Amino acid sequence: MGMYDLIYKKKIGGSLTEEEIKFIVNGFTKDEIPDYQMAAFLMAVCLKGMDKSETIALTMAMAHSGEMLDLSAIEGIKADKHSTGGVGDKTSLVLSPMVASLGIPVAKMSGRGLGHTGGTIDKLESFPGFSTSIPTGQFIDNVNRMKMAIVGQTANLAPADKKIYALRDVTATVDNISLIAGSIMSKKIASGADVIVLDVKTGSGAFMKTLEDSTALAEAMVEIGNGVGRETYAVITDMNQPLGRAVGNSIEVAEAIRTLQGNGPEDLLEVSLTLGSYMLLGAKKAGSVEEARKLLKQTITDQSALNKLAEFVRAQGGDDRAVYNTERFPQASIQEEVISDREGYVTRIITDEIGMTSLVLGGGRETKDSVIDLSVGIQIHKKLGDKVKAGESLASLYGNNMDKMKTAKTRYLKAYTIEDAKPDPAKYIYGIVTRDGLTQF
Amino acid sequence: MGMYDLIYKKKIGGSLTEEEIKFIVNGFTKDEIPDYQMAAFLMAVCLKGMDKSETIALTMAMAHSGEMLDLSAIEGIKADKHSTGGVGDKTSLVLSPMVASLGIPVAKMSGRGLGHTGGTIDKLESFPGFSTSIPTGQFIDNVNRMKMAIVGQTANLAPADKKIYALRDVTATVDNISLIAGSIMSKKIASGADVIVLDVKTGSGAFMKTLEDSTALAEAMVEIGNGVGRETYAVITDMNQPLGRAVGNSIEVAEAIRTLQGNGPEDLLEVSLTLGSYMLLGAKKAGSVEEARKLLKQTITDQSALNKLAEFVRAQGGDDRAVYNTERFPQASIQEEVISDREGYVTRIITDEIGMTSLVLGGGRETKDSVIDLSVGIQIHKKLGDKVKAGESLASLYGNNMDKMKTAKTRYLKAYTIEDAKPDPAKYIYGIVTRDGLTQF
């Protein structure tokens, strides 16, 4: 078997065997296959596609290219959630304590963010003293003791995916469903959870801009997960505007806390409840989505989720008093309002641009080495369908640098379209994909 | 403009501008664009194609990437011929003296062979003392004085093509018409001829195995050549068996000499006359193919072509006595016969394998650094359609090593299919492509 022949086979539309795909993934990871051959192969994959068995083989070869996290020492069915990424997405912070407070083990490995805002790991560092790099032994102990722990991804998680992704990123071979699905699922599978609930975002702020692409990705990932014995669900959720009303890092944690206190925005609550329900369903804690939602809502009413969050923060060295008093989070020194210059309804938000506004303020990473300012961010006042008067504030921006603030204000304002006609109400969830297929909402 | 965007544009089937193609070719040649991006681009080209204007832009960018040979100091319309390569192909040695003896300047740059036999340059070295690396000034003087000179390709001829070809060769991106046509034509255009006659081989021993592919390549090259102001013709010729009856180096030169003496094989003569006719037509020496053929045949009858060959060999330092006495060529020490084990007609010859037999004997290069044994080769006795008796010789093999000889004999025999039914007569020429399109024969 030689790489040349395998490139050729894919180029003429052939289907590669599991053995052939392993040869490619392992060879490339070990630097035995050069970048240029892999690049030609990836382009052929983009233009000729991969079938189901090839996609599964690719995913598993990448998952097995590094450490496979062994969660067998954790009692019970381990549930995990993964989002394809969006602006204002803090559902992990809301649903993890809800689900854990119901006794389902949440042993989460999470990445740092690159781009408009930080990842869950960055956001959690808003709690003074919080550590995201506890040893594996303590990670497992914590989950067994109190059902919840979140740590940063180890460097050796699916290294093949990391290397392949870096090449795709510079060769215009990013947008292929099998490659995207394989990349996400390889890390989730290596992270060891039994139940995987995927939040596939769709819309102007999502990686997948159209419902068609998002659905295809959701279906591919559910097929992979169930194909390798992980109970997998995907929820297709809206990203035509930021989720909730807070964008940044500590400001997002504060909104997650308000949601656990029963005062959160409706869309964030709804998406968190839906994702959480499938975690419960997969973990056999509930027999139906309705039952699961009821259980999850109860964790807000009786404050058990909020207390679980505090317990979790404390266990990882963080100042849990911030859970009950968010003024303990890092605070920005400047607040400015983005003022609307006209009256009407918010009909369109270029969601990526809201993310870029947060990045400009200092809340995201332009490069891997950028340092995130956890205190900066955006509090959104007007969302899709909201009535706006001229002179009213669309959002409050929090920053620490006046020049950045000016740029951010201009960008934010430009991201909004305000028109006379009231638009249709915004949707939160478009569909669910289970092993039985897609249910559209 | 960035390479990423250009890869993406081609991937989605877009047509690149001349400026964009120059950016890619120049950037890659100067090592500013890495191999892996070029490999992804080339695969996208293979799967999405290039249109006529892209193909011309690619060709010209590659031609201009190095030295453009200036033949303006040579009087008259300069004609050149190029073959896509085949087994036993010695037409350059036959038609160059014929055409030159009629006063048409033949200023030829030729490559060394890689693979089954040597190139024209290697074969010419069968003449003791012959030099293929005379200075450009003398090259031009020789053509002005006696209308014929053949030298090796300078290292700086279309270096972009050399670099791109090396990458295509390891990334399964060889078989795209635009890339192949551009590669050949960039070198021909940089070599400076006004008239380009292409010999596009088709069949089991050709790079293009099917008539359809060969025709497409011929059409693409003629389109490029005429598109950039070079009078270009392509003749599609048969390569389902070796051309002529000699395969090797000095043995092929001897056959070319016999042809100029009027004793050559019919197929070699016919192909040489046809290619030569279009050189004459392009150089305005003849008004019709019929007239051109008559002129060319006359150069055999009156021995002017043979004498031109001797004059040319002498001018480049070679022993021209070998033209009149081919025993002066390097001679092999062993001769063996390939004996047929059955009776019937030769119905099929795996022509590549005949080439490999010559390579095994030592007549070709396995790697760039291999040294060619000019004395070894094959004299073919039975060609397609010939009647064979059991025990009769299919070919005489000439070599200098008994082990190699044994391997060669086995390979040669296996390349033949001998069956009871007499096949249709073999064809020599399938069609001609001019600026007015294809004429099938």
Interface residues (C-beta under 8 A of the other chain):
Chain A: Y4 D5 I7 Y8 K11 P34 D35 Y36 Q37 M38 A39 A40 F41 L42 M43 A44 C46 L47 K48 L167 V170 T171 A172 T173
Chain B: Y4 D5 I7 Y8 K11 P34 D35 Y36 Q37 M38 A39 A40 F41 L42 M43 A44 C46 L47 K48 L167 V170 T171 A172 T173
